[in-house]
Amino acid sequence: MPSPRVTISTLAAMKGRGERIACLTCYDATFTRLLERAGVDVLLVGDSLGMVLQGQETTVPVTLDQMVYHCACVARRQERALLIGDMPFLTYATPEHALATAGRLMQEGGVHMVKLEGGAALVETVAALTTHGVPVCGHLGLLPQSVHRLGGYRVQGRDAAGARTIRDDAVALQNAGAGLLVLECVPAALAAEIRASLTIPVIGIGAGAGCDGQVLVLHDMLGLNTDRPPSFSKDFLAGRSDGVAGALASYVREVKAGTFPGPEQTTV
Ligand code: KIV
């Protein structure tokens, strides 16, 4: 019998019983099959595709047409995992624009949930999306679409004021109806505190092991990003004899066991 599909209710139940959620980015049909077979719970068609597939410096140039194309490639092979698609830069600046963007990602791209970057300023947008049946994943901490405003890819929330803003933003997104939250590049203690204070699951990337789940960029965890491998990632393919499938299975195992990220991939 095929395993039941992962939904946002599945993820909430996993948080409730302390079962960690394994998420990876995915951009094409071939990898979708491999990630599904490895037991990855959530596939994120991230706008990181601008950097890892297109060779862009940032995610800013990624267009909605490009996101829809890659979401549809993944949706064609997706069977069990929950499929999330990123809303690209400046495609959700107003609630109306966000509804139109989400409509394309869900209807043409086949995603089950959309992800957007930002906090309290997006409360109205998140409420409009969820009211109209669009499940929303928030994204706080390091916001890659705001890299030019942030002045680089840096850990966020190190000082008291920054940490307070991220905490408050997390609660605001949850109260507006977000069903999931990604926390990127924040100190592990702050991420663990936010995870404990929210009822919705929190997926970390560079945010320590105290989250409800983990996400990595596929190319980073397969050791393919040789230019700028992030310090919080790990090459799961290195030294294996069982190839990509073995690396993906090992990632899922380590996330579920709570052994990834370890101290060497953790920001304090
Ligand atoms: O675009 C992306 O891949 C992401 C992850 C890094 C969380 O947002």
Residues whose N, C-alpha, C, O or C-beta is under 5 A from the ligand:
A	BS01	KIV	T25 G46 D47 S48 V182 I205 V215
